[in-house]
Amino acid sequence: MKRKTIKLVAISIVLALLVSISSTIVLAAGDLGGERSPAEPDPNESVTVEAQKPTITTQPANTNVTVNGNITLSVAATVGDGGILTYQWYLSTSDSNTNGALINGATSETFIPATKLEGTLFYFVVVTNTVTNETVSTSASTISNTARVTVSAPLLTNAQSPSITSSPRDSMVLINDRLTLSVTAQVTDGGSLSYQWFSNTADRNTGGTAISGATGRAFTPSTNREGTVFYYVVVTNTNNNVNGAKTATTTSGTAKVTVNIAINAQTPNITRQPEGGTVTLDDRFTLTVTAEIRDNGALSYQWFSSETDSNTSGTAIQGATRATFIPDTSTLGITYYYVEVTNTNNDATGVKITMTSSIAVPVIISTTPEAPQNLTATPGADYVTLNWAAPENDGYSEIIRYQVSSDLVNFWFTADEEYEHTFTDLVSETEYTFSVRAVNQAGFGEEAVIIVMTTEPEPVDVTGVTLDEEELNIYVGKSAQLNATVMPKDADDQSVTWQSGNTDVATVDEYGVVTGHAKGIAIITVTTNEGGYTARSIITVAYPDIASDHLLLWIGLGTLAPLGTGAGVYLWRRKRR
């Protein structure tokens, strides 16, 4: 019997060594006595459990990305033996999946590489299958192909060069007559336009002299001297949002301005330009121009319409020959209008008819917008989130805001976001009606309506538990409080169970109060009743030392009896038998 016991101990030691040495565990048993039947396996034979190597069905793919771009590498693998798959990603500077550097924390099926620096790196992943039963644990791994990730510099974007749609025009004026040159330019990249006018003695739009203060779209040149001067303007687009050149310029053609001594009809001076605007369909809108002359000539007017922002290529409007003009507002859309102001002076010794044009101004005929599109509702137990898209037709007027309403209130209010709003503090499992509408300058648009029912409250499951103290020191006979926090804090089941791993040293009650009983170490474990999550605290129990509030003098062995007390100090002596 003693020999059999020794053999069992030896076998146990061998098994323990095998478990610690290899992930593939071989079980072996010695002859423990007795006869075995022919149907029984030979206990002296080893049984090896081999984990199946994972099959990678989707390899991580090569990817090109610009600096600070977002990419995700992923792998998909399967096994047929019911094992558990784990992942570890590696980084390599060469196209090799055998000599990479392990990436800490990259242990899932997907991985997001860093893209802060330009260059090319290679990534691969090792997929491991682990199979575990009562006595063995084995694993097998498969290495993926490398994925080449190339990070390149972002494309360079420069500020857009302005497009001049209307250049300053040649003019002939008398000395001291007022003349206004103007330019019309545009950009579509969101930049800001600025202007600088130049004068030149030659018909060239280079090499001129910058005119101080002439930095607007319109410019009034000096006409106090006879002669000819050429003017042009440099239009600059400034866009600080591009990553290349932030400014770009375009130079207009030259405008020949001739100042004559002859008494010509004075060019009308437009003192008030017409002002465009947005008007609701079929509403009345009036354009007005104010001009003046000082040579006793007669002013006349001709209004033009144009599909573009230009005061040179419009169509004359029949009957529109006054200083004021009421455009047609029966058709939705945008139309540009300008007016030619003509001075006719038959007493002039030179040019008897002069003309100037106003700037072209837009008149936008709008209506209320259609209903927002694609209205959806995402309900919760106490909230509903609405999402929508812009109306198919905004009524030719920019959407100012979106408003929402519900059957809970009798008024409209502005939505939280441009295309989203969340109604809160709702009652679960209740039907509600919600409405959304767009608002533009013409007014309130059509409504989009949706009916939705809130859901029943979802249970909040326990995900873990923590203790406020991982280690705690107490004296024999003393108690201390351990506080457990069930996560999340709004979990439905907050109940826990306390347990001491060594009740001789320390015990714990149902409230987490730990009491020391003897010198030593005990592990206190708290376990959630839902999910079985645990947390532990190491409790060290000791007798108080001289510096504590109690002094124990342990004299010899045998039965001890108190000698005296005072001020929390205890002195013991041994009784004689």
Beta strands, then each sheet from edge to edge (+ up, - down):
strand 1: 26-27
strand 2: 47-48
strand 3: 55-58
strand 4: 63-66
strand 5: 73-74
strand 6: 76-78
strand 7: 84-92
strand 8: 101-102
strand 9: 110-111
strand 10: 119-132
strand 11: 137-143
strand 12: 147-152
strand 13: 163-166
strand 14: 171-174
strand 15: 181-182
strand 16: 184-186
strand 17: 192-200
strand 18: 209-210
strand 19: 218-219
strand 20: 227-238
strand 21: 247-251
strand 22: 255-260
strand 23: 269-272
strand 24: 277-280
strand 25: 287-288
strand 26: 290-292
strand 27: 298-306
strand 28: 315-316
strand 29: 324-325
strand 30: 333-344
strand 31: 353-357
strand 32: 361-366
strand 33: 373-379
strand 34: 384-389
strand 35: 401-406
strand 36: 413-414
strand 37: 420-423
strand 38: 431-440
strand 39: 443-453
strand 40: 464-467
strand 41: 471-475
strand 42: 479-481
strand 43: 484-487
strand 44: 496-500
strand 45: 506-508
strand 46: 513-516
strand 47: 520-528
strand 48: 534-542
strand 49: 560-566
strand 50: 569-574
sheet 1: 1+ 2-
sheet 2: 3+ 6-
sheet 3: 4+ 12+ 10- 7+ 8-
sheet 4: 4+ 12+ 10- 11+
sheet 5: 5+ 9-
sheet 6: 13+ 16-
sheet 7: 14+ 22+ 20- 17+ 18-
sheet 8: 14+ 22+ 20- 21+
sheet 9: 15+ 19-
sheet 10: 23+ 26-
sheet 11: 24+ 32+ 30- 27+ 28-
sheet 12: 24+ 32+ 30- 31+
sheet 13: 25+ 29-
sheet 14: 33+ 34- 37+
sheet 15: 36+ 35- 38+ 39-
sheet 16: 40+ 43-
sheet 17: 41+ 48+ 47- 44+
sheet 18: 42+ 46- 45+
sheet 19: 49+ 50-
end
